[in-house]
């Protein structure tokens, strides 16, 4: 049901709701973002399908992207937990 709502929202014309009435009036999520969310939900529902390669791939990609953004080496990026 939720997927159907998001799919309808992403594929529909802009909302005629008054501005500021809901966050969705600024536009739907890009399809690639919806697909990434669905994949993350699938991992939570079936964590046994999440391989160790896939588990380490996301942080590595994040380090590479952040390093490129700030002009550093990926090894210089440290992921930490703020809690």
C-alpha positions in Angstrom: 0.0 0.0 0.0 2.8 2.4 1.0 4.7 1.7 -2.3 1.5 2.3 -4.3 1.1 5.7 -2.6 4.7 6.7 -3.2 4.6 5.5 -6.8 1.4 7.4 -7.5 2.9 10.5 -5.9 6.2 10.3 -7.8 4.4 9.7 -11.1 1.7 12.3 -10.6 1.5 16.0 -11.5 2.5 18.6 -9.0 0.1 18.9 -6.1 -2.4 21.7 -6.1 -2.4 21.8 -2.3 -1.7 25.1 -0.7 2.1 25.7 -0.2 3.4 24.6 3.2 0.5 22.3 3.9 2.6 19.2 3.6 6.2 18.4 2.8 5.1 16.5 -0.3 4.0 19.6 -2.1 7.6 20.3 -2.9 7.7 17.3 -5.1 7.9 13.5 -5.1 11.1 11.6 -4.4 13.2 10.6 -7.4 12.6 7.0 -8.4 16.2 6.1 -7.5 15.6 7.3 -4.0 12.4 5.3 -3.7 14.3 2.2 -5.0 17.1 2.7 -2.5 14.5 3.0 0.4 12.8 -0.1 -0.7 16.1 -2.0 -0.8 17.0 -0.8 2.7 13.6 -1.9 4.0 14.2 -5.3 2.3 17.5 -5.6 4.2 15.7 -4.9 7.5 13.1 -7.5 6.8 15.6 -10.1 5.7 19.0 -9.3 7.2 20.3 -12.8 6.3 20.2 -11.6 2.6 22.7 -8.8 3.4 26.1 -10.2 2.5 29.3 -9.0 4.1 30.5 -7.5 0.8 27.3 -5.4 0.6 27.5 -4.4 4.2 31.0 -2.9 3.7 30.3 -1.5 0.2 28.1 1.4 1.5 30.6 2.8 4.0 33.4 2.5 1.4 31.4 4.4 -1.2 30.5 7.1 1.4 34.2 7.5 2.3 35.2 7.8 -1.4 32.5 10.3 -2.1 33.2 12.5 0.9 37.0 12.3 0.2 36.4 13.5 -3.4 34.1 16.2 -2.2 36.7 17.7 0.2 39.8 16.8 -1.7 41.1 14.2 0.8 42.1 10.5 0.6 39.4 8.0 1.4 41.7 6.7 4.2 41.5 10.1 5.8 37.7 9.9 6.3 36.7 8.4 9.6 33.2 7.1 10.2 32.1 7.5 13.8 29.1 7.0 16.0 28.0 10.2 17.7 25.9 8.4 20.3 
